[in-house]
Amino acid sequence: MNDAPLILVTNDDGIHAPGIRALIEEVLPFGRVLVVAPDKPQSAMGHAITIHSFLRLHSVDLLDGAEAWSCSGTPVDCVKLAIYKLLGGKRPDLLVSGINHGANISINVLYSGTMSAAVEGAMEGIPSVGFSLMDHSIEADFSQVRPVVRNVVGNVLKHGMQAGTCLNVNVPRNDGAPLKGIRVCRQARANWEDEFETRLDPGNKEYYWLRGEFRGHDQGEDTDVWAVDNRFVSIVPTQFDMTAHHAIAELNTWSHAVG
Amino acid sequence: MNDAPLILVTNDDGIHAPGIRALIEEVLPFGRVLVVAPDKPQSAMGHAITIHSFLRLHSVDLLDGAEAWSCSGTPVDCVKLAIYKLLGGKRPDLLVSGINHGANISINVLYSGTMSAAVEGAMEGIPSVGFSLMDHSIEADFSQVRPVVRNVVGNVLKHGMQAGTCLNVNVPRNDGAPLKGIRVCRQARANWEDEFETRLDPGNKEYYWLRGEFRGHDQGEDTDVWAVDNRFVSIVPTQFDMTAHHAIAELNTWSHAVG
């Protein structure tokens, strides 16, 4: 079993979320499994890492056949601790993150701890995939995600991944009908129209809760938003090079004389 | 003064860092200034937002002519609160973030709270710039950054910014010699070779401190790492579309039949 692929599993909903359990069950037949996941919910932590405090790891008895650790930090901390503490610098053959309880389509890739863990994997040269189900419920039904995980993991182990990229996989909520298939997409343009709900504490001081509404601004039928709206699974190849290469030429026409 | 540009200022080192004070001083002549910055250091918070707790804002008397608020959340929270709470949904004409005490070149754009605030600005359609000085010291010398801020802010207010992009500006540490100028660059390929320093708490339980070493993997002379290593200011146009567009064609050759 020692030449079986080593698969690192993480998430942002925390090690006790049903989604990571479903993911572990689906990847166990593909190889050896190491789980390092947050000890508490870390949704919307983006690419945050812990530099002003220390980190802890605790061994967890999670699922037969999987070595599992809970981590006091963020999803990206989990990836770093797995590689540089638990594996002594060795890279796993595959990193999978999720299955997230909730969508990570479009610009949510930037806020998502699930996807940031996959992006960190790509930065470390590890073929990495984030899986998300568009259902926030703790009782979300992952049955339609499971065969998607098997398909994508099989493909990634067979084909590898282009350097500097990872995959963002989003699966529509199970509405009882079969999914229409898988589409390779680009990240849709969108923003969050936010709102802050203002409340008064017992001392009559204001505090604010963030409540956002997702607003698509993209008519493309090649986007992840279009795909999931039309009951397809979306796969967006995602990279950590954030350079707007197309903007370089215009910026070079500016006057850069510093006086 | 009401048709002067409205400039939103934030950072990740906290509202009392010398870097944001230098930035405010340099942008005040360009327009009306609203400061919303974290009440404590928020370095390496990436694109994290606060969804499991509430947020606070406190009015701060910081610099004459600038309305200033400290925020209990992350840099991206600051941008959202500025737009959706303090400005009632109105977008400022410019967002500047920094001046960061420390470099945000290469892949650090993903970890950086300073740059994530600028990326959030771009998502909201606001011309946005993050400024960083490659000197972590609280006593860092910002004198060479100040004219860079004036140049870049002048350019952005004059030319605007391509949709979906912002700027990542890094200035070499002041070593006494003049800077060589400004270069428009791409984000260099690199990773962090991390190490976890293991310590024992008084109860003999292990805990870990993250200590990383930045490793460049890019020979290009068009990168931000090359520029700052050669005493140029680097400007990288940065986008929130993380799609690896070049990888889509290959992914479409995979078998996506879900069984």
Interface residues (C-beta under 8 A of the other chain):
Chain A: P41 S43 A44 M45 G46 H47 A48 I49 T50 I51 H52 F54 L55 R56 L57 T74 V76 D77 K80 L81 I83 Y84 K85 G89 I107 V109 L110 Y111 S116 V119 M123 E124 G125 P147 V148 R150 N151 N155 H159 Q162 G164 T165 L167 L179 G181 I182 V184 R186 Q187 R189 N191 W192 E193 D194 E195 F196 T198 R199 K205 E206 Y207 Y208 W209 L210 V233 I235 V236 P237 T238 Q239 F240 D241 M242 T243 A244 H245 H246 A247 I248 E250 L251 N252 W254 S255 H256 A257 V258 G259
Chain B: P41 S43 A44 M45 G46 H47 A48 I49 T50 I51 H52 F54 L55 R56 L57 T74 V76 D77 K80 L81 I83 Y84 K85 G89 I107 V109 L110 Y111 S116 V119 M123 E124 G125 P147 V148 N151 N155 H159 Q162 G164 T165 L167 L179 G181 I182 V184 R186 Q187 R189 N191 W192 E193 D194 E195 F196 T198 R199 K205 E206 Y207 Y208 W209 L210 V233 I235 V236 P237 T238 Q239 F240 D241 M242 T243 A244 H245 H246 A247 I248 E250 L251 N252 W254 S255 H256 A257 V258 G259
